[in-house]
């Protein structure tokens, strides 16, 4: 009985969330961007629903309102759920043009870059699916090898199994590397109009440089109410935690 009630409540929640989502979309189409924002934010707050489409539409609404940080933040949230989505990446590029800071990205070089480029082809969920697929084909090859009575077929199956085993190890390793990167990667967006990055996690620390609304940083450490951040150009410093919002 409890399971039936729970299922009914879940279905009801999903129905109302979808209804609210469509309402937000209608408001956006009518040019009522602030009202659309309110509806989308309520879905996230009350229903705890997370989808790339929801964050994408919310980001679009904020962009129409010329609210730089919220639009970039929600585009980034959408990319966490749906990496490399062309529409989101394209709109994020336009949103970043509203920012003041021009932060260069220092590219990684050498073997580490090659590894990251390879593992970054897919997210860790896709690597997991690929691993399962390879494991299934490996099992079929093993069955073929076991039941085959012709020596040439056995040899072909054996070689295939060896190649598949290597591929399985490679895909599992790539998936683990991407999962580790995802867990340790802590992007955040600056929400304050102007933030002072300090040399120490205290207000007495000297100001190293300034960051403006919409800048993307990476959190590497937390001390009390301070976050140690790193920029894509390798610059580091400390920011008041209240001035940024972590994407994940």
C-alpha positions in Angstrom: 0.0 0.0 0.0 2.8 2.4 0.9 4.5 1.7 -2.4 1.3 2.5 -4.3 0.9 5.8 -2.4 4.6 6.6 -3.1 4.2 5.9 -6.8 1.0 8.0 -7.0 2.8 10.9 -5.3 5.8 10.6 -7.6 3.6 10.5 -10.7 1.7 13.6 -9.4 4.9 15.4 -8.7 6.3 14.7 -12.2 3.0 15.8 -13.7 2.9 19.1 -12.0 6.6 19.7 -12.6 6.0 19.1 -16.3 3.0 21.3 -16.3 5.0 24.1 -14.6 7.8 23.6 -17.1 5.4 24.1 -20.0 4.0 27.2 -18.3 7.5 28.6 -18.0 8.1 27.9 -21.7 4.9 29.7 -22.6 5.8 32.7 -20.5 9.3 32.8 -22.2 7.6 32.6 -25.7 5.4 35.6 -24.7 8.5 37.6 -23.7 7.7 37.5 -20.0 11.2 36.5 -19.0 11.0 37.5 -15.3 7.9 35.4 -14.8 9.5 32.5 -16.7 12.5 32.7 -14.4 10.2 32.5 -11.3 8.5 29.4 -12.6 11.7 27.6 -13.5 13.3 28.5 -10.2 10.2 27.3 -8.3 10.5 23.9 -10.1 14.1 23.5 -9.0 13.3 24.7 -5.5 10.1 22.8 -4.8 10.3 19.7 -6.9 14.0 19.2 -6.8 13.8 18.5 -10.6 17.0 18.7 -12.5 17.3 18.5 -16.3 19.5 20.0 -18.8 16.5 21.5 -20.6 15.2 23.2 -17.5 18.6 24.8 -16.7 19.0 25.7 -20.4 15.6 27.5 -20.6 16.3 29.2 -17.2 19.7 30.4 -18.5 18.0 31.8 -21.7 15.5 33.7 -19.6 18.3 35.2 -17.5 20.2 36.1 -20.6 17.2 37.9 -22.0 17.1 39.9 -18.8 20.8 40.8 -19.2 21.7 39.0 -15.9 25.2 37.8 -16.7 26.1 35.6 -13.8 22.8 33.7 -13.5 22.7 33.0 -17.2 26.3 31.6 -17.3 25.7 29.7 -14.1 22.7 27.9 -15.4 24.3 27.2 -18.8 27.1 25.6 -16.9 24.6 23.6 -14.8 23.0 22.4 -18.1 26.4 21.2 -19.4 27.0 19.2 -16.2 23.8 17.2 -17.0 24.3 17.2 -20.8 28.0 17.7 -21.6 29.0 19.2 -25.0 25.5 20.1 -26.0 25.9 22.3 -29.1 23.0 24.7 -28.3 24.1 25.2 -24.7 27.8 25.8 -25.7 26.7 28.2 -28.4 24.5 30.3 -26.0 27.1 30.2 -23.3 29.6 31.7 -25.7 27.2 34.6 -26.3 26.6 35.0 -22.5 30.4 35.2 -21.9 30.6 38.2 -24.2 28.7 40.1 -21.5 31.5 39.5 -19.0 34.3 42.0 -18.3 37.2 39.8 -17.4 39.3 38.3 -20.2 40.9 35.3 -18.7 43.3 33.4 -21.0 43.3 29.6 -20.9 46.8 28.0 -20.6 46.5 24.8 -22.6 48.0 21.6 -21.2 50.8 20.0 -23.2 52.5 16.7 -23.4 51.3 13.2 -22.5 48.8 14.5 -19.9 47.0 16.5 -22.6 46.7 13.5 -24.9 45.3 11.4 -22.1 42.8 14.1 -21.1 41.7 14.6 -24.7 41.1 10.9 -25.1 39.1 10.4 -21.9 37.2 13.6 -22.5 35.7 12.2 -25.7 32.8 10.9 -23.6 31.6 11.5 -20.0 32.0 8.7 -17.4 28.4 7.5 -17.9 29.0 6.9 -21.6 32.3 5.2 -20.9 30.5 2.9 -18.5 27.9 2.0 -21.2 30.8 1.3 -23.7 32.5 -1.0 -21.1 29.3 -3.0 -20.6 28.9 -3.3 -24.4 32.5 -4.5 -24.8 32.1 -6.9 -21.9 29.0 -8.4 -23.6 30.8 -8.9 -26.9 33.7 -10.4 -25.0 31.2 -12.9 -23.5 29.9 -13.8 -26.9 33.4 -14.3 -28.2 34.2 -16.6 -25.3 31.1 -18.7 -26.0 32.1 -18.9 -29.6 35.7 -19.9 -28.6 34.4 -22.5 -26.1 32.0 -24.2 -28.5 34.0 -23.9 -31.7 35.5 -27.1 -33.0 37.5 -25.6 -35.9 41.0 -24.6 -34.9 41.0 -21.5 -37.2 37.8 -20.2 -35.6 39.2 -20.8 -32.1 42.3 -18.8 -33.0 40.1 -15.9 -34.4 37.9 -16.0 -31.3 41.0 -16.0 -29.1 42.6 -13.0 -30.8 39.3 -11.2 -30.7 38.9 -11.9 -27.0 42.4 -10.5 -26.4 41.7 -7.3 -28.3 38.3 -6.9 -26.6 40.0 -7.4 -23.2 42.4 -4.6 -24.0 39.6 -2.4 -25.1 37.6 -3.2 -22.0 40.5 -2.3 -19.8 41.0 1.0 -21.7 37.4 2.0 -21.5 37.1 1.2 -17.8 40.3 3.2 -17.1 39.0 6.1 -19.2 35.7 6.0 -17.3 37.4 6.0 -14.0 39.7 8.9 -15.1 36.6 10.9 -16.2 34.8 10.2 -13.0 37.8 11.3 -10.9 38.0 14.5 -13.0 34.3 15.1 -12.6 34.5 14.7 -8.8 37.5 16.9 -8.4 36.5 19.6 -10.9 34.7 22.3 -8.9 33.7 25.2 -11.3 32.1 28.2 -9.8 30.7 31.5 -11.2 31.3 34.9 -9.6 28.0 36.5 -8.7 29.2 39.7 -7.1 29.5 42.7 -9.4 33.1 43.2 -8.2 35.1 40.8 -6.0 38.6 41.2 -4.6 40.8 38.1 -4.8 43.1 38.1 -1.8 46.5 36.5 -1.0 45.2 34.9 2.2 41.8 33.6 3.4 41.0 36.7 5.4 40.0 40.3 4.8 43.4 41.5 6.0 45.1 39.7 3.1 46.3 41.9 0.3 44.1 42.2 -2.8 45.9 40.4 -5.7 43.4 41.2 -8.5 39.7 41.8 -9.2 37.1 39.6 -10.7 33.7 40.8 -12.1 30.3 39.2 -12.4 30.1 36.2 -14.6 33.8 35.1 -14.3 34.4 31.4 -14.1 36.8 30.1 -11.5 37.7 26.7 -10.1 37.5 26.0 -6.3 40.5 24.1 -5.0 40.2 24.5 -1.3 37.8 25.8 1.4 38.9 27.5 4.7 36.0 28.8 6.8 34.0 31.3 4.7 36.8 31.5 2.1 37.4 29.6 -1.1 40.8 29.2 -2.8 40.2 29.6 -6.5 42.2 29.0 -9.6 41.7 30.6 -13.0 42.3 28.9 -16.4 45.5 30.9 -16.7 46.9 29.3 -13.5 46.4 32.4 -11.3 45.3 31.6 -7.7 43.9 33.5 -4.8 41.2 33.5 -2.1 37.6 34.7 -2.5 34.8 35.3 0.0 32.6 32.2 -0.4 29.5 34.5 -0.6 30.7 36.1 -3.8 30.5 32.8 -5.9 28.2 29.9 -6.6 29.6 26.5 -7.3 28.1 24.8 -10.3 28.2 21.3 -8.9 
